[in-house]
Amino acid sequence: MFTGIIEAVGKVENIEKSGSNINFTLSCPFTGELKIDQSLAHNGCCLTVVEISGSNYVVTAIDETLEKTNLGNWEVGTVVNLERCLKMDARLDGHIVQGHVDKTGEVIAVGDKDGSYYVTVQYDAGGGFITVPQGSITLNGISLTVADSGENQFSVAIIPYTWEFTNMKFLKVGDKVNLEFDIIGKYIAKLMSKQNAIKP
């Protein structure tokens, strides 16, 4: 379980294919505090630490994860948003994030709004996912508030701190981003679809 509050960014140091899986070696400021088998969200995707060596650690992404997320686009040098799992005695500063990416979206606009930034993302209609204004959305692991919601797209406003501290400042039109929709909204959408299915 995560909150969508990014602790630090890491950097991809090496990529090694192993059958249909990929082993990613990354470095980050808190590598020395990590443990084998620890869950760590990478751009919002929960991965398990399988090896630690000096300032680097290794995680493995299976084929399904690579297909569903933007991890398959990573290259050596890619900057990744990182968050360790939530402690039960900690404040929930963002929102409830599972670290399970629902789908990817495509950045269709990036703009500067008098010191803050406005990013618009479009996603395909499959799965019945929705956003609502002032609702929560996780974009590359970051808990954000939806500023505007349209048909299969949404916009978020990002404060300068978040822009500079995360990998958001590298976003450009056409980039693929990981999306995890609000868990409460997903449950409601599922219940509504079941109710509609059993109507006479």
Secondary structure as GFF3:
##gff-version 3
##sequence-region A 1 200
A	DSSP	beta_strand	8	18	.	.	.	ID=ss1
A	DSSP	beta_strand	21	27	.	.	.	ID=ss2
A	DSSP	three_ten_helix	31	33	.	.	.	ID=ss3
A	DSSP	beta_strand	39	42	.	.	.	ID=ss4
A	DSSP	beta_strand	45	53	.	.	.	ID=ss5
A	DSSP	beta_strand	56	61	.	.	.	ID=ss6
A	DSSP	alpha_helix	63	68	.	.	.	ID=ss7
A	DSSP	three_ten_helix	71	73	.	.	.	ID=ss8
A	DSSP	beta_strand	79	84	.	.	.	ID=ss9
A	DSSP	beta_strand	103	113	.	.	.	ID=ss10
A	DSSP	beta_strand	116	122	.	.	.	ID=ss11
A	DSSP	beta_strand	136	139	.	.	.	ID=ss12
A	DSSP	beta_strand	142	150	.	.	.	ID=ss13
A	DSSP	beta_strand	153	158	.	.	.	ID=ss14
A	DSSP	alpha_helix	160	165	.	.	.	ID=ss15
A	DSSP	three_ten_helix	167	170	.	.	.	ID=ss16
A	DSSP	beta_strand	176	181	.	.	.	ID=ss17
A	DSSP	alpha_helix	183	197	.	.	.	ID=ss18
###
